[in-house]
Every structure is written in C-alpha cells, then in structure tokens.
Amino acid sequence: MGTVEVEIKKMKRELNDLKKKVDLMVDELEPFLTMKASEPSLKRFFTDEPVLYSEKDLKVKYR
C-alpha cells in the first residue's frame, strides 16, 4: 500500500473516534439540556401552587 492509502485509513479511524466522542457528549448533554429547558415552566407551576406546609411542620431543618 502506498503512503496516501495508509494516511487515508488513519484519518478514517481518527474521524470515527471523533464521531464516537461527539455522540457520547451529545448523549451526556441531552438530559441536562432537557432539564434546563423545563426549569422555567416548573418554576411557574410551583410558584402558582399554594404552600401546603410551613417551616413549623418540618421535623428536621436542613441548613
């Protein structure tokens, strides 16, 4: 095999490795982005809800 063919095979392997890394990053980011996108609507939902319990109702207080 000539040098050009060897270099092309090497580039294909490296591109395949990069594709796998990008796919992994997207898979890891997707849940985070989904939660981030739903934050405003959840905030509105909980803001409109009445408070059912006060601090006095808590048995344990966290700081």
C-alpha positions as CSV (number, residue, x, y, z in Angstrom):
1,M,0.0,0.0,0.0
2,G,1.2,3.5,-0.7
3,T,1.6,6.2,1.8
4,V,-1.6,8.0,0.7
5,E,-3.8,5.0,1.3
6,V,-2.2,4.5,4.8
7,E,-2.9,8.1,5.6
8,I,-6.5,7.9,4.4
9,K,-7.1,4.8,6.6
10,K,-5.6,6.6,9.6
11,M,-7.8,9.7,9.0
12,K,-10.9,7.5,8.7
13,R,-10.1,5.8,12.1
14,E,-9.5,9.2,13.7
15,L,-12.7,10.6,12.3
16,N,-14.6,7.5,13.5
17,D,-13.1,8.0,17.0
18,L,-14.1,11.7,17.0
19,K,-17.6,10.7,15.9
20,K,-17.9,8.3,18.8
21,K,-16.7,11.0,21.2
22,V,-19.2,13.6,19.9
23,D,-22.0,11.1,20.1
24,L,-21.1,10.4,23.7
25,M,-21.0,14.1,24.6
26,V,-24.4,14.6,23.0
27,D,-25.8,11.6,24.9
28,E,-24.5,13.1,28.2
29,L,-25.7,16.6,27.5
30,E,-29.2,15.7,26.3
31,P,-30.7,15.0,29.8
32,F,-29.1,18.2,31.2
33,L,-30.5,20.4,28.4
34,T,-33.9,18.8,28.8
35,M,-34.0,19.6,32.5
36,K,-32.7,23.1,31.8
37,A,-35.4,23.7,29.2
38,S,-38.2,22.6,31.6
39,E,-37.0,24.7,34.5
40,P,-39.0,27.9,33.6
41,S,-42.3,26.0,33.2
42,L,-41.7,24.1,36.5
43,K,-40.9,27.4,38.3
44,R,-44.2,28.9,37.1
45,F,-46.0,25.8,38.1
46,F,-44.6,25.7,41.6
47,T,-44.9,29.5,42.0
48,D,-48.7,29.2,41.4
49,E,-49.2,26.3,43.8
50,P,-50.3,27.1,47.3
51,V,-47.8,26.4,50.2
52,L,-49.1,23.3,52.0
53,Y,-46.5,23.2,54.8
54,S,-44.7,25.8,56.8
55,E,-41.3,25.5,58.4
56,K,-43.0,24.7,61.7
57,D,-44.4,21.5,60.1
58,L,-40.9,20.2,59.4
59,K,-39.4,17.7,61.9
60,V,-35.9,18.2,60.6
61,K,-34.4,21.5,59.4
62,Y,-31.7,21.5,56.9
63,R,-29.2,24.3,56.6
